[in-house]
Amino acid sequence: MFLSFILVLHVLFPSANAYSLCIDDDNCNQSNVKLTTSTNQETDTLYYDQAEILLKYRNSFTQENDQAIQTVCELFLTTLRASVRDSSYDSLIFIDDCSISCPQIQYRLSEYEYLTLLYSTMQTYVTSDSLTFRGYSCSVNNGSATASIVEDYIYHLADSSDFPSERIREYYFSLILKQGRWLITSVTTNDPWESSQEFKYEPINCVDAVDNAVNPGPSIPAISVCPPISRNLYLWSYSSPTAVQYAATWYNGNNYAVFGNSCGDTDCMNFASQCVWAGLGGTDDAGAYPAVSKNIVGQSSSRVWRKGENSTYYNNYLFNWSWTSCCSFSNLINTSDPQMIGPWGYIYFGSIIYANEGDVLLLAYNGSPSTTTVDHAMFITEVTGTLGNQSKNTIKIAAHTDPSNSAYQLLSEYAPFRDPSSFADVKVLAGFYDVSQN
């Protein structure tokens, strides 16, 4: 069992209500820890050493319950992050002794052991970081409590891209009061896999997790793509940066005015289709090209690709909704041709080694991706590896339905239990239409 928790490359400014762990020099001394709200105050996780963190924890014993609990939660997360950079930091001081062996605790601690091993294997390290918190809430009932808080962690890796890395997620704590000290008994997060039926809390096998993160999977030959020529259709270019910008804008929402929400909570392919649409030059008009209406190609065509419209081409009903069905979209691209109206590209089934930004990534839950088995869609917003040698550790995605934590979340973090061969890499390279592109 393994879980890859790597951080997502993207610049995001902290919220105006973000909490930072800091000392207010004008109003307090070392015996008075304050949690302040700020738009620009962030704390490097190594700013305070282990002894100073322990002092802050001791000072929390005299705080009101909700303040003390907030301090414990934030110091615990700060110390975990710091431990990846410096092994002298110890987060066990915040955990109830009787809960050390709790599966949720063991799993959480092993996340950071994994990161330490991963960076060592990659021969890199965290050069600087900042940690802010927001959305804290708690409920106290006699000697027990529950709390939640959102962590926004931004950091720089040596020898990585110019963009800092980021990880945003919400933590849920259970705590107990013993001899005047609040101690953590359990901690979980809002990561989507933690709520899945197949997930089991247990220590991560860090060696296997690192191998899965850096292994690109099976090698396959590259597809040679020549510039397509159409006898009677205009070539529309596909702009990956434009598609990525759309994904970054709408990863945590939806352009409801144009597209609405697909099938209630099943919105993954709807979102990925919108990104492709934007990359092909789509505008804020639901009926405009490059969306393909059945009025243009006919309802019996496999090329219908528009929100709210379906073809009758396939016997399987679900394959006829190319805008919102993963199987139907994969069929749309897999059968695309320069002589047919609509988006044009090709698919690598069972491999991610040629993944690039602007691609759609499909996942087959049964582990064998095909046009009839893919279940979930993501959009690739950034890659950092070498084309032909991509791995889950070099691909960043944005996704709906099982939402990504940001617009640039590592695939190894988002889908930790999925083998690279479970994915299909959909490359949209252009479009062909009967009118010229603006």
Buried (B, 14 or more C-beta within 10 A) or exposed (E): BBBBBBBBBBEBEBBEBBBBBBBEEEEEEEEEBEBEBBEEBBBBBBBBEBEEBBBBBEBBEEBEEBBBBBBBBBBBBBBBBBBBBEEEBEBEBBBBEEBEEBEBBBBBBBBBBBBBBBBEBBEEBBEBBBBBBBEBEBEBEEEEBBBBBBBBBBBBBEEBEEBBBBBBBBBBBBBBBEEEBBBBBBBBBBBBBBEEEEBEBEBBBBEEBBEBBBEBBEEEEEEEEEEBEBEEBEBBEBBBEBBBBBBBBBBBEBBEEBBEBBEEEBBBBBBBBBBBBBBBBBEEEBEBBBBBBBEBBEBEBBBBBBBEBBBBBBEEEEBBBBBBBBBBBBBBBBEBEBEBBBBBBBBBBBBBBBBBBBBBBBBBEEEEBBBBBBBBBBBBBBBBBEEEEBBBBBBBBBBBBBBBBBBBBBBBBBBBBBBBBBBBBBBBBBBBBEEEBE
